[in-house]
């Protein structure tokens, strides 16, 4: 099965209880033989707002999108973000989870 997890943050870019939980789930599902990718915002990786990078993190393909300028809770760009929507659509169209 091909699975895509979408999250605001993912280790090692940002670590919290929720991000660690998703990382563990993604790694275990990948270890079980499934194709796993994660689409995540990136706040500390040096990506400009909306810039992207794909890399493998502990056996899981992670599609990063720069979101360092969108960390304020009340910023409407956190949920209404045409650039991030386009990146997500492109990842899903190309990878077809």
N, C-alpha and C positions, 0 to 999 in steps of 0.2 A: 504494500500500500504506500502511496505517496502522500505525506502529511505536511502541511504548512501551519506553523504556529505563528501568530501575530501578537506582538507585545510592545509596550512602550519602551522597555529597557531589557537588556540581557547581559549577563556577565561575559567578559570581564569589564565591559564598559561601565556598568552600574550594577551594584550588588545589593540586594535586599532579600527579605524572605520570599517574596513572590517571584523574583527573578531566579533565585536559586532553585525554587520548586519547579519552575518551567524548564530550567536547564537540566535538572535531574530527569524529568519526564522525557524530554527530547532525547537525551543520551540513552535512556533505557529503551525507548521505542526504536531508536536507531540500532542499538545493540541486538534487538529482537529481529532485525532483518528488514525493517521498513526504511524507505527513503524519507529523510526528515530534513526540513528546512525551517528556518526561523526568519521572520521579517521583524526587524527591531529598530527603534530609534537609537541614535548614537549621540551621546553628549560629551564624551571625553576622548574620542578617537581622532580629533582634529579635522573632522569633515565639516565643510561649510554647510550652511542651511540648505537642505535638499540634495546635497551631494550624496553619492552612493558608493558602496564598496561591498564586495562579496568575498568571504573567506571561510575557511573551515575552523571551527572552534571545538576542540575536544570531540571530533568525529561528526559534528553537525554543521551543515552549511548555513551560514548566517548572512542575510542580506541586510546590510546596515544602511540607514538613511540619516543624514546629519540633521539633528534636532536641537542642538545646543542653545539656539536662540529661542526655543519654545518650551522652556521649563517652568515658566510662571503658571500657576494653577488657573488664573483667570484669563489667560491669553486664548482668545477664540481660535487662534491658529493651531491650537492643540487638537481641536476636533474638526475644524473646517479648514482643511489644508489641501488644495487642489494638487500641489506638487507631490505630497505623500500619497494621495489617492492615485495619481498617475503611476507612481513607482509600484504601489501595491498591485494595481491592475496589470502592469507589465510583468511583474514577477509571476502572478497567477496565470497570465496568458502564455508565458514562456515555459513555465514549469508544470502547469496543469495538475495541481494537487487533487 
